[in-house]
C-alpha cells in the first residue's frame, strides 16, 4: 500500500472497541446533521454519519453545512460518544496536530457506497486527514484512481481527499471509519 499516493496505512493501531460498543448503544446519533446527505446527488447519499466536531455555525442547523472558514467545536454527540472524543484526541496528538478541525464518523451500510467525488470547500482544503477504521473487512475498499485500501478495525491511515475517491462495500458488514481533520 505504500505505493499509493493519496492514501496509506500508518504504523499506529488504535483500540476502537469502546467506540464500536458506544455506536451500537446509541443508534439515534446517526444522521442528526444532514448537510452531507440531504441532496439526492450527494456522493454520500447512501451513507450515514455522526458529526462529532465541526463548524460552530452549524450547531442548531442540521440540514446545512458551512463551506467557508470557520472554527470547529465539539458537537453534542461527542459527549455521548466520549470514547470517540478520546480516540479523536489521541489521533490528533499522534499526528502532532496544532489546529483541530472536524471529526466525522462515517458508515457505509452493506451493499452501499460513497460515490466517486472530490471534497471541496474551505474545510477540505484547509486540513489534513487521518482516519481509523472502526469496522472493516478485506473486501471493502477506500479507493483512489491509483489503487485502494482495505483497512481492518483499528488500522489507522492518512488520506488526501482533494483527489477523486470513493468507498465500496460489497459485503454484509458495515464499513465505519472516523476521520480526524488537523493542521500541523
N, C-alpha and C positions, 0 to 999 in steps of 0.2 A: 504493500500500500504506500510505501514511501515515495514511489514514483509519481503519485498523483499530485497535481499542482494546486488543487483547490480544497482538498480535504485530507486529513491524515490523523492516524492514531497517535496519541500521546502515551508516554510510559506510565503515567499515573492512572490507577484504578480507584474508584470510589465505591463505598458501601451504599447502595441505593435501596436496600431492603426497607429501611424505615420510611422512606418517601413512598415506595411502592405500596406498602401497607396503608399509609395515610391516604393515598389516592383511592384505594379500594374502599376505605371507610367514608370517603367524602365525595361521592359522585356528583353531588349538587354543585360542585365548584367548576365543573366543565362548562364552557361556553357562556359564562356570565358577561364577558365582553366580546361582542361580535364584530368588532371593527375589521378583523381579517377574514371573517367568514360570511358576512351577510350579502355579498354580491354574487349572483349566480355564475359569473365568470371568474370569480376569485380562484387562484390556484390552490387555495386552502379549503375550498367548498366541501370537500369530503372528509375534513378533519375536525378534531375537537382541540380546544386549547384552554389553558388556565394562565391568566396574566398574573404573575407573582410581583412583578415590578415593571413599571412603565411610566409614561408621562403623567405628571401631576394633573395636567389639564383634562385627562381622560376620566379621572375619578368622577363617578356620577353620570357619565356619558357612555353607556355600554355599547352603543351602536356606532360609535365614531372611533377614529384613530388619528391622533395628532401626527402630522407628517413633517412638520418643521422643527426647528431647535426647541428643546425642552429639557427640563430636569426630571430625571426618573426618581420615583418614590416607591416604597413598598406598598402593595395593594393588600386589601383585607385577606385575600386567600393566603398570604404569607404568614398570617397569624394562625390560621387553621392548619396549614401545612408547615409547621415550624421546622420539621425535618428537611423540607425543601429549601427553606430560607437558610438553614445552617449549611446545607450542602452547597448552595449557590455561593455563600460567603467563603467556604473552603476552596471552591473552584476559583473564585476571584483572587484569593490570596495565592493560590498555586501559580497563577499566571502573573503574579505581582502587579495586579491592577492598580491604577492610580485614579481612574474615574469609572464609577459603577453605572452601567446603563440598565437596559431592560433584562428581565428574566422571564422566560416563557416556557411552559410545559406544553408539548405538542403530542397529540395522539392521532395515529393513522389506524383506523379500525381494520379488521381483516377484509381483504379484497378491495381496499380503497387505496388512494394515493394522494400525494401532493403533486400537482401538475407542474410541468416544466415552466420555470419563470426565473426572473432576476429580481432580487429585492431592491427596491428603490426607496427614495426618501432620505431625509436627513439622518435618522437614527441608524438605518442600514449602512450608510456611508461613513458615519462618524465613528462607529465602534467596531472592534474585532469581536469574533465569536469563538466560544469554546462550548462544547456540549458534552453531556454524559447520557449514556443510554440507560433508561430505566427498565424498559422491556425491549429485548431484541432477539432476532432469530437469524440464522445464516442465510435464509432465502429472502430476507428483506434488504432493500438497498437504498442508501442515500447516494444518489448518482449525480455526476457531472459529465460533461462531454468526454473527458479523458479517463473515465473509469468510475468505480463506485466503491462504497464502503459498507460492509455488513457488520455493524457493531453489535456486540452482545452486552447484556446487562452489566453495568459497572464500568464499561470501557469509556474512555474519555477521548475526545477528538477535537481538533480545530477545523474550522471551515471558513471559506470565503464565499459568501452568498452574493457577491457582486458579479458572479458568472452564472450562466444558466444551470439550474439544478432542479432535482425532483426526488421524490421518495416513492418507492413501490412496495406494496405489502400484499403479495400473493398468498400469504399464509393464513392460518386460522387463529393467529395470535395478534394482539395489539402491538404496534410499534410505538414506543413512547420515549421521547427524549426531553431533556431540559437544556435549553440554550441560555447561556450567560453572556451578556454583552459588556465589554470593558474597553478601556484605553490604557496604554502604558505611558 
